[in-house]
Amino acid sequence: MDMGKGHSYLSLGGLVLVALLFLSGCATTRNVYVFPDAAASGTATIISSWTRNGLTDWEGYSIESIDGKYVSYGMSDRDWVTIPITAGVHQLVVFGQFNRTFGGSCPCQTYAELTFEAESGVNYKLLGEVKGVNINFWVIDKETGEVKSDVSGASYARSPQDSYVPIYIPM
């Protein structure tokens, strides 16, 4: 009895299965925001903001999605990436996080939605403020400081803490 032939069919079947798994993973499209060409007419820009007043006193506000499409920052620091955006009305999902003291009840965070209308050639900045139990968000024109969006807020909660896995080292 020749076992080599059956073994080659199993290997070929396994190879086909692995190839199908890889191809099916590539076939799924993510709902990711595609940056328009910043040099094209009809575009504006928007940037997140970050403030640090000490080791444990900081706050940051960033754009998570534009018009229902997740903003991918790649390996860049999301707080310093200028995002090109087309002129017109846009729905943003924004993220805010802050900390005030060492060992306190934070860092804390929240998400909110806000709408604003971008004008061609204008540079915008997302700002925020911790006020009471809320984080409020708005968009300004970077040149004039004029508020260009509705002010949207949401109550914050403590950020999820990093989990750890205890390591047992037998002695």
C-alpha positions, 0 to 999 in steps of 0.5 A, a space after each residue: 500500500 502506497 501511503 505517499 499519495 494519500 499524504 500528498 492529498 492531505 498536504 495539498 488540502 491543507 495548503 488550499 485551506 490556508 490559502 482560503 483563510 488568507 484570501 477571505 481575510 483580505 476580502 473583508 473591507 474595513 470601514 476606514 476613512 480615506 484621507 482626500 488629497 490635501 492639495 486638491 481644491 475643496 479640502 480643509 484640515 482638522 487636527 486633534 489637541 493635547 495639553 500636558 501640565 505635568 506628569 499626572 495632569 494632562 488631557 487630550 481630544 482626538 477624532 475617532 471617526 469621520 462620517 462613520 468611517 474610522 480614522 486610522 493614524 497608523 504608527 503616528 501619534 494621533 494628537 499631531 496628525 493633520 487630517 485632510 477633510 472635504 468641504 461640507 457637513 461632517 459627523 465626527 465621533 470624538 474621544 476625550 481623556 484626562 488625568 488630574 492627579 497621581 493615584 486619583 480616580 482617573 485617568 478618565 475618558 468618553 466618546 461623543 458625536 459632533 457635527 460641523 461644516 468644513 469650508 475649503 482651505 480652512 484649518 480646524 482644531 478639535 478642542 475639549 474641556 472637562 466640566 463637572 462630570 462631562 467632557 465637552 467638545 467643539 471645533 474651532 477655526 485655527 486661525 481665528 479661534 472662532 467656534 465652528 461646530 456645535 458643543 457636544 458633551 458626554 459624561 466620562 468614566 474611569 478608563 479601563 485599566 491594563 490587565 496583567 497576567 501573573 507569572 509564576 516562576 517555580 523555585 
